[in-house]
């Protein structure tokens, strides 16, 4: 059984979905959630699900090897679920094709620094896109530039507000993210 560590920065709805999904399988288990935001709702979700959730600082992540050492000890796979910091190359190098992120747009459109959450949905609405979606991809040292694993699409109507687009994206994330993670794990095991 593979061990997953999830990184989160906010509410943790994707982290919760992933934890619940893998609680029902023999493929993998979320052994810990790491969060860079002390106020994040993900702590409450993890408490209810009985999964350890720990806060860490920029220094832990970028300046020391404390997070890298924890990952090497406890993780086979790393999942970014609403995590907003760029992953340092020392972690990327230690986990090649073992760090997966989800982005709320069809990359390469609307990717890069600052393009997350409502920023993406507002840009999609303002540019009158006819479709948007999610991109699940491997992480490299640049924002949203790793190899694409999977994309799911949804139509956007001219009346869709950024909030409506966010709802559509959330549904795609909840439906696809855990299943695609499991597909990657099954490929690793082959």
Buried (B, 14 or more C-beta within 10 A) or exposed (E): EBBBBBBBBBBBBBBBBBBEBBEEEEBBBBBBBBBBBEEBBBBEBBEEBEBEBBEBEEEBBBEEEEBBEBBEEEBBBBBBBBBBEBBBEEBBEBBEBBBBBBBBBBBEBBBEEEBBBEBBBBBBBEEEBEEBBBBBBBBBBBBBBBEBBBBBEBEBEEEBEBEBBBEBBBEBBBEBBBEBBBBBBEEBEE
